[in-house]
Amino acid sequence: MNSITTSLAATASSAPPSDTVAPAGRRAWLACAALLGAWFAATAWLRPLAIPDEGRYAGVAWEMLRSGEWLVPTLNGHPFFHKPPLFYWITAASMDLFGVGVWAARLASILAATAAAAGLFEFVRRWAGFPLARRVTVVLATMPLFYGGAQYANLDMLVAACIAAAILLGAHAALSIEAGRPHRAALSLAFAAAAGGVLAKGLIGAVLPMLVLLGWGLATGRTRCLGRLLLWVPGWLVFVAIAAPWFIAMQQRFPGFGHYFFVVQHLQRFASVGFNNAQPLWFYPVVLLGTTLPWSPWLLTRGGVRAWLRGEHGDLRALMLVWLAVVTAFFSLPDSKLIGYILPALPALAFLIADAIGATRAPQRVKLATCAVAATLCVAIVSVAHFYQPKSLAALALRLQAGRATGEPVVFIGNYHYDLPFYAQLDAPVFVVDRWAPAELAKDSWRRELVDAEHFAPAPSQHRLLRFDELDPALCGATSAWIVGPWPSTADTPWLAAQEPVYSDGRVALWRVRATGPAAPGSGGCFGAR
């Protein structure tokens, strides 16, 4: 990481703030972005997809590419409206350009992290100078949580980058007005970034930037200025032109879409306790301090809040304090809390840490040692994760891909293996066999996701969620099929116990089964799957 710092120092300009990026400043920003992109991408290929998140989102993108249906995201062939499509669009395009692989599946997050860090660098360089911008960038890029999020194939880093861009561009517009400089281009881009956030993960892409900027306005006496900016009609026209068409198209094609997306997946998910990973109110403050080690202890050198607001750049510190507080409080309110949700707070935290480091008289060797430990920790965590992915079915999927003929049906028993269609590059959806007990369907799980998706299926003939007695009729007509199920086989699948699996990892097995004859009453049917 020291080499990155040195390269940034050699290429970046410390010119005074200006709304027009001079050629030297543009070159500095491009060099910064290139270094950041290389840093985030360097280890993105090391580990298999994490289950369920990475397998789910990479699998949806693979289906989009495979089917050629770029408008409607699908999970196992059925419309999947848990989240909007921006991540899937970027990831499917990445796979189309670079091939289907884990690096391509993570490119959206790599690009988003690069944009967020480079955007923060440019904002701080313009309004606080290059030395602080360099420190901020290095701190953010070597935070273990940010580094891990940069190569994790889900929506969190993408929406975090859009939120950060909207906040920084909105603040830049406000500061530019005060400095008598042009601001409309930055403000238009702020609305565009908020629209991108909505297409990345939903309403938080617009709500959080507005809350942060309004909070900053209240804290610094800019309420009137920021209120005027947030109500700027041309900006809202840009926002609607980017964000609205997809939602309108989905509501026209699927009449229940609006209720499901905005009420169930937004309001109910925010307010209810039935969703996954319930955590106490203090969860995110602890996560922020723990996942940004060894940088977070530097915050203690600054003192109280008043110390942050005194001196030069107090307005910028106020922005970052409000940003950090608003995002942390917002995500702390619901019971459901996942670590990745807090990623939008990290740019503000990185600024506060970098500012505290610059204000201390600690020896330079201590600061460089912190940077070295942080960078080493980032790489070490990703490297260790390569050896600990117990749910990955990459090896089984490759065996299935090598042996399966085009058109042979694939059946998942007792689980939906999110990563397997991606790794095996399946050319069609699979049958999923389970008991589908009502108590299980009430939980936030793969069962609920598949059932919700099948509700939007355009035709009953596309029914792929089967009970055990429905499997054999569904397979009749095929001469052979591939079964993926638990190993050893359970009481629900005694007919598999007599067959030798093609592959087993001691937890999940792969069988190729052949039809035994036409279905007959009491015979167990074409495959004997009773």
C-alpha positions in Angstrom: 0.0 0.0 0.0 2.9 2.4 0.5 3.6 2.2 -3.3 0.0 3.3 -3.9 0.5 6.2 -1.5 3.8 7.2 -3.2 2.3 7.0 -6.6 -0.7 9.1 -5.6 1.7 11.7 -4.1 3.7 11.8 -7.3 0.8 12.2 -9.6 -1.8 14.3 -7.7 -2.0 18.0 -7.7 -2.4 20.2 -4.6 -4.0 23.0 -6.6 -6.6 25.2 -4.8 -10.2 24.4 -5.0 -11.8 24.9 -8.4 -15.0 23.9 -10.1 -13.1 23.2 -13.3 -10.8 20.3 -13.2 -7.5 21.3 -14.8 -5.6 18.8 -17.0 -3.1 18.1 -14.2 -6.0 17.5 -11.7 -7.8 15.3 -14.2 -4.6 13.2 -14.7 -4.2 13.0 -10.9 -7.8 11.7 -10.6 -7.4 9.2 -13.3 -4.1 7.9 -11.8 -5.8 7.7 -8.4 -8.7 5.7 -9.9 -6.4 3.4 -11.8 -4.4 2.6 -8.6 -7.5 2.1 -6.6 -9.1 -0.2 -9.2 -5.9 -2.3 -9.4 -5.8 -2.5 -5.6 -9.4 -3.7 -5.3 -9.2 -6.1 -8.2 -5.9 -7.8 -7.3 -7.4 -10.4 -5.1 -11.0 -10.5 -6.4 -10.4 -13.9 -8.1 -9.0 -15.7 -5.1 -12.1 -17.1 -3.3 -15.3 -18.8 -4.5 -18.6 -17.1 -4.3 -20.0 -16.8 -0.8 -23.3 -18.4 -0.2 -26.1 -17.2 -0.2 -25.5 -13.6 -1.2 -22.9 -13.8 -3.9 -24.3 -17.0 -5.4 -27.8 -15.4 -5.5 -26.8 -12.1 -7.2 -24.3 -13.6 -9.6 -26.8 -16.3 -10.5 -29.5 -13.7 -11.3 -27.0 -11.9 -13.5 -26.0 -15.1 -15.2 -29.7 -15.9 -16.0 -30.1 -12.4 -17.4 -27.1 -13.0 -19.8 -28.2 -16.5 -20.6 -31.8 -15.7 -21.4 -31.2 -12.4 -23.1 -34.0 -10.9 -20.9 -32.3 -7.7 -19.7 -35.4 -6.0 -18.4 -36.8 -8.5 -15.8 -34.3 -10.0 -13.3 -35.1 -13.7 -12.7 -34.3 -16.3 -10.1 -34.6 -19.8 -11.4 -36.5 -18.4 -14.4 -39.1 -16.5 -12.4 -39.2 -12.7 -11.9 -37.1 -11.7 -8.9 -38.1 -8.3 -7.5 -36.3 -8.2 -4.2 -34.0 -5.6 -5.6 -33.8 -3.3 -8.7 -31.7 -4.3 -11.7 -28.6 -2.1 -11.9 -26.2 -4.6 -10.3 -27.5 -7.3 -12.6 -27.1 -5.2 -15.7 -23.5 -4.3 -14.8 -22.6 -7.9 -13.9 -24.3 -9.5 -16.9 -22.4 -7.1 -19.2 -19.2 -7.9 -17.3 -19.7 -11.6 -17.9 -20.5 -11.0 -21.5 -17.2 -9.1 -21.9 -14.9 -11.1 -19.7 -16.5 -14.5 -19.5 -18.5 -16.2 -16.7 -16.2 -16.2 -13.6 -16.0 -14.9 -10.1 -13.8 -11.9 -11.1 -16.4 -10.8 -13.6 -19.2 -11.4 -11.1 -17.5 -9.0 -8.7 -16.6 -6.3 -11.2 -19.6 -4.1 -10.3 -18.5 -3.9 -6.7 -14.9 -3.3 -7.8 -15.9 -0.4 -10.0 -18.3 1.0 -7.3 -15.6 1.0 -4.7 -13.1 2.6 -7.1 -15.6 5.3 -7.9 -16.5 6.0 -4.3 -12.8 6.3 -3.2 -11.8 8.3 -6.2 -14.8 10.6 -5.8 -13.9 11.2 -2.2 -10.3 11.9 -3.1 -11.4 14.5 -5.6 -13.9 16.2 -3.3 -11.4 16.5 -0.5 -8.6 17.6 -2.8 -10.7 20.5 -4.1 -12.0 21.7 -0.8 -9.3 20.7 1.7 -6.1 20.1 -0.4 -4.1 17.2 -1.6 -2.4 16.0 1.7 -5.7 15.3 3.4 -7.2 13.8 0.2 -4.3 11.4 -0.1 -4.6 10.3 3.6 -8.4 9.9 3.2 -8.0 7.7 0.1 -5.4 5.5 1.7 -7.5 5.1 4.9 -10.7 4.2 3.0 -9.0 1.8 0.6 -7.3 -0.1 3.4 -10.3 -0.4 5.7 -10.9 -4.2 5.8 -14.7 -3.8 5.6 -14.4 -1.5 2.5 -11.8 -3.7 0.9 -13.9 -6.8 1.4 -17.0 -5.0 0.2 -15.1 -4.0 -3.0 -14.8 -7.6 -4.0 -18.1 -9.0 -2.7 -20.7 -9.6 -5.4 -23.8 -8.1 -4.0 -25.6 -4.7 -4.1 -24.2 -3.1 -1.0 -21.1 -1.5 -2.4 -22.9 -0.3 -5.5 -25.6 1.5 -3.6 -22.9 2.8 -1.1 -21.0 4.4 -4.0 -24.2 6.0 -5.4 -25.1 7.4 -2.0 -21.5 8.7 -1.5 -21.5 10.3 -5.0 -24.9 12.0 -4.4 -23.8 13.4 -1.0 -20.4 14.6 -2.3 -21.8 16.2 -5.4 -24.6 17.9 -3.5 -22.1 19.3 -0.9 -19.9 20.4 -3.8 -22.7 22.2 -5.4 -23.5 24.0 -2.1 -19.9 25.0 -1.5 -19.6 26.1 -5.1 -22.5 28.5 -4.7 -20.9 30.1 -1.7 -17.6 30.4 -3.6 -19.4 32.0 -6.6 -18.6 29.1 -8.9 -20.8 27.1 -11.3 -22.8 24.4 -9.6 -25.5 23.1 -11.8 -23.5 20.4 -13.5 -22.5 18.9 -10.1 -26.1 19.2 -8.9 -27.4 17.4 -12.0 -24.9 14.6 -11.4 -26.0 14.4 -7.7 -29.5 13.7 -8.8 -28.3 11.2 -11.3 -26.2 9.4 -8.6 -29.3 9.3 -6.4 -31.3 7.8 -9.3 -28.5 5.2 -9.7 -28.8 4.4 -6.0 -32.5 3.8 -6.4 -31.8 1.5 -9.3 -29.1 -0.2 -7.3 -31.1 -1.0 -4.2 -34.2 1.0 -3.8 -35.4 4.2 -2.0 -32.4 4.4 0.3 -30.4 5.6 -2.7 -32.3 8.9 -2.6 -33.5 9.1 1.0 -30.1 8.8 2.7 -28.4 11.6 0.6 -31.3 13.9 1.3 -31.2 13.2 5.0 -27.4 13.8 5.2 -27.5 17.0 3.2 -30.5 18.4 5.2 -28.8 17.4 8.4 -25.6 19.2 7.3 -27.7 22.2 6.4 -29.2 22.3 9.9 -25.8 21.9 11.5 -24.0 24.6 9.5 -26.8 27.1 8.8 -27.1 26.1 5.1 -30.8 25.0 5.4 -32.1 27.5 2.9 -29.3 26.9 0.4 -29.6 23.1 0.5 -33.3 23.2 0.6 -33.3 25.1 -2.6 -30.9 22.7 -4.2 -32.8 19.6 -3.1 -36.0 21.1 -4.6 -34.3 22.0 -7.9 -36.8 21.0 -10.6 -34.4 20.2 -13.4 -32.6 17.9 -11.0 -35.8 16.0 -10.2 -36.4 15.7 -14.0 -33.0 14.0 -14.3 -33.8 11.8 -11.4 -37.2 10.7 -12.8 -35.8 10.2 -16.3 -33.2 7.7 -15.0 -35.0 6.0 -12.1 -38.6 5.8 -13.2 -38.8 3.9 -16.5 -37.8 0.5 -15.1 -40.3 0.7 -12.2 -43.1 1.9 -14.6 -42.4 -1.0 -17.0 -42.4 -3.6 -14.2 -45.7 -2.3 -12.8 -47.3 -2.4 -16.3 -46.1 -6.0 -16.9 -46.7 -7.3 -13.3 -49.6 -5.5 -11.5 -48.5 -6.7 -8.1 -45.0 -5.4 -8.5 -45.5 -2.0 -6.8 -46.9 -3.4 -3.6 -44.3 -6.2 -3.4 -41.3 -3.9 -4.1 -42.2 -0.8 -2.1 -44.4 -2.2 0.7 -43.1 -5.7 1.3 -39.4 -5.2 0.5 -39.1 -1.7 1.8 -41.6 -0.7 4.5 -42.2 -4.2 5.9 -38.6 -5.1 5.8 -37.6 -1.9 7.6 -40.3 -2.2 10.3 -40.8 -5.9 10.8 -39.0 -8.4 12.9 -39.5 -11.5 10.7 -36.5 -10.9 8.4 -33.0 -12.3 8.8 -30.2 -11.5 11.2 -31.9 -9.5 14.0 -29.3 -7.6 16.0 -29.3 -5.1 18.9 -29.3 -1.3 18.5 -25.5 -1.0 19.2 -24.6 -3.5 16.5 -23.4 -1.0 13.8 -21.2 1.2 16.1 -19.3 -1.9 17.2 -19.1 -3.2 13.6 -17.7 0.2 12.4 -15.0 0.2 15.0 -14.1 -3.4 14.6 -14.1 -3.8 10.8 -12.0 -0.6 10.3 -9.1 -1.7 12.5 -6.3 -0.7 12.8 -7.5 2.8 11.7 -10.4 3.3 14.1 -8.3 4.0 17.3 -7.0 7.2 15.7 -10.4 8.7 16.3 -9.5 8.9 20.0 -6.8 11.4 19.3 -9.3 14.1 18.3 -11.3 14.6 21.5 -15.0 15.6 21.6 -17.3 16.9 18.9 -16.4 20.5 19.5 -12.8 19.7 18.7 -13.9 18.4 15.3 -15.8 21.5 14.4 -13.0 24.0 15.3 -10.4 25.3 13.0 -10.0 25.0 9.2 -12.3 22.7 7.3 -14.8 22.6 10.1 -17.7 22.6 7.7 -16.3 19.5 6.0 -15.9 17.8 9.3 -19.5 18.7 10.1 -20.6 17.1 6.8 -18.8 13.9 7.6 -20.0 13.8 11.2 -23.6 14.2 10.1 -23.1 11.7 7.3 -21.7 9.1 9.7 -24.4 9.7 12.3 -27.4 9.7 9.9 -26.3 6.5 8.1 -25.5 4.6 11.3 -28.8 5.7 13.0 -30.9 4.9 9.9 -29.7 1.3 9.6 -29.7 0.8 13.4 -33.4 1.3 13.7 -34.6 -1.9 12.0 -34.1 -5.3 13.8 -32.6 -6.8 10.6 -29.0 -5.8 10.3 -26.3 -7.2 7.9 -22.7 -5.9 8.0 -22.7 -4.8 4.4 -25.6 -2.3 5.0 -23.2 0.1 6.8 -20.8 0.5 3.9 -22.3 4.0 3.0 -20.9 5.3 6.3 -17.3 4.4 5.6 -16.3 7.3 3.4 -17.3 9.8 6.1 -15.5 7.7 8.8 -12.4 7.5 6.6 -12.3 11.3 6.3 -12.6 11.7 10.1 -9.9 9.2 10.8 -7.6 10.8 8.2 -8.2 14.3 9.6 -7.5 13.0 13.1 -4.2 11.5 11.9 -3.2 14.8 10.3 -3.8 16.7 13.5 -1.7 14.4 15.7 2.0 14.7 16.4 2.5 11.0 16.3 5.7 9.9 14.5 5.4 9.2 10.8 6.6 5.7 11.3 3.6 5.0 13.4 1.3 6.2 10.7 3.0 4.2 8.1 3.0 1.1 10.3 -0.8 1.5 10.7 -1.1 1.7 6.9 1.0 -1.4 6.4 -0.9 -3.4 9.0 -4.2 -2.4 7.5 -3.2 -3.3 3.9 -1.8 -6.6 5.1 -4.9 -7.4 7.0 -7.1 -6.7 4.0 -5.2 -9.1 1.8 -4.9 -11.7 4.6 -8.6 -11.8 5.2 -9.4 -12.4 1.6 -6.7 -15.0 1.3 -8.0 -16.9 4.3 -11.5 -16.8 2.9 -10.3 -18.8 -0.1 -9.8 -21.8 2.2 -13.0 -21.4 4.2 -16.1 -21.4 2.0 -17.9 -24.6 3.3 -21.1 -24.0 1.3 -19.5 -23.5 -2.1 -20.5 -26.1 -4.7 -18.0 -25.0 -7.3 -16.4 -28.4 -7.6 -19.8 -30.2 -7.9 -21.0 -27.7 -10.5 -17.9 -28.3 -12.7 -18.6 -32.0 -12.6 -22.2 -31.4 -13.5 -21.2 -29.1 -16.4 -18.7 -31.6 -17.7 -21.2 -34.5 -17.7 -24.6 -33.0 -18.5 -26.0 -33.0 -22.0 -28.0 -30.1 -23.3 -31.6 -30.4 -22.2 -31.1 -32.8 -19.4 -33.2 -31.7 -16.4 -31.6 -30.8 -13.2 -33.3 -31.2 -9.8 -32.3 -29.7 -6.4 -33.7 -31.6 -3.4 -34.2 -29.9 -0.1 -32.3 -26.7 -1.0 -31.7 -24.2 -3.7 -28.0 -24.0 -4.4 -27.6 -20.4 -5.5 -24.1 -20.7 -6.9 -24.6 -24.0 -8.9 -26.4 -22.5 -11.9 -23.7 -19.9 -12.2 -20.7 -22.3 -11.9 -22.3 -25.0 -14.1 -23.6 -22.4 -16.5 -27.0 -24.1 -16.6 -29.0 -23.4 -19.8 -32.4 -23.7 -18.1 -34.0 -23.4 -14.7 -34.1 -26.3 -12.3 -36.8 -28.2 -10.4 -36.7 -27.6 -6.7 -38.2 -30.4 -4.5 -39.1 -29.7 -0.9 -41.9 -30.2 1.6 -42.7 -26.5 1.4 -44.0 -26.4 5.0 -45.9 -23.2 5.8 -43.7 -22.5 8.9 -40.6 -22.6 6.7 -42.2 -20.4 4.1 -42.8 -17.7 6.7 -39.1 -17.3 7.3 -36.7 -15.1 5.3 -35.0 -17.8 3.4 -34.4 -19.3 -0.1 -37.8 -21.0 0.1 -39.6 -17.7 0.5 -37.5 -16.1 -2.3 -38.5 -18.8 -4.7 -42.1 -18.9 -3.8 -42.3 -15.1 -4.1 -40.7 -15.2 -7.5 -43.0 -18.0 -8.7 -46.0 -15.8 -7.8 -44.9 -13.5 -10.7 -44.5 -16.4 -13.1 -46.4 -15.5 -16.3 -47.9 -19.0 -16.8 -48.8 -22.0 -14.4 -46.9 -24.3 -16.8 -43.7 -22.8 -15.4 -44.3 -24.4 -12.0 -40.9 -25.6 -10.8 -41.3 -25.8 -7.1 -42.4 -29.4 -6.5 -43.3 -31.6 -3.6 -41.8 -35.1 -3.5 -44.8 -36.8 -5.0 -44.7 -34.4 -7.9 -41.1 -35.0 -9.0 -41.6 -38.2 -11.1 -44.5 -36.8 -13.2 -42.4 -33.7 -13.8 -39.5 -35.7 -15.1 -41.4 -38.1 -17.2 -40.5 -37.7 -20.8 -36.8 -37.3 -20.1 -34.4 -40.3 -20.5 -32.1 -39.1 -17.8 -31.8 -36.4 -15.2 -29.3 -34.9 -12.7 -30.2 -34.8 -9.0 -28.4 -32.6 -6.4 -29.4 -33.5 -2.9 -28.1 -34.1 0.7 -25.6 -36.8 1.4 -26.3 -39.2 2.8 -29.8 -39.2 1.4 -32.7 -38.4 3.7 -36.0 -40.2 4.5 -37.6 -38.2 1.8 -35.3 -39.7 -0.9 -34.8 -43.4 0.0 -34.7 -44.3 -3.7 -31.4 -42.4 -4.1 -29.7 -44.4 -1.4 -29.4 -47.4 -3.7 -27.7 -45.4 -6.4 -24.0 -44.4 -6.4 -23.5 -40.6 -6.7 -21.4 -39.2 -9.5 -19.8 -36.8 -7.0 -20.1 -36.1 -3.3 -18.3 -33.7 -0.9 -19.6 -35.5 2.2 -22.5 -33.0 2.5 -24.1 -32.7 -0.9 -24.1 -35.3 -3.7 -24.7 -35.4 -7.4 -26.5 -38.2 -9.1 -27.3 -39.0 -12.7 -30.5 -41.1 -12.8 -32.0 -42.8 -15.8 -35.7 -43.5 -16.6 -36.7 -47.0 -15.7 -39.8 -47.1 -18.0 -43.2 -45.6 -18.5 -45.1 -44.5 -15.4 -47.5 -47.1 -14.0 -49.7 -47.1 -10.9 -47.6 -48.1 -7.9 -44.4 -48.5 -9.9 -42.8 -45.3 -8.6 -43.0 -43.8 -12.1 -40.5 -43.1 -14.8 -37.6 -42.7 -12.4 -38.8 -44.6 -9.4 -38.8 -41.4 -7.4 -41.5 -42.1 -4.9 
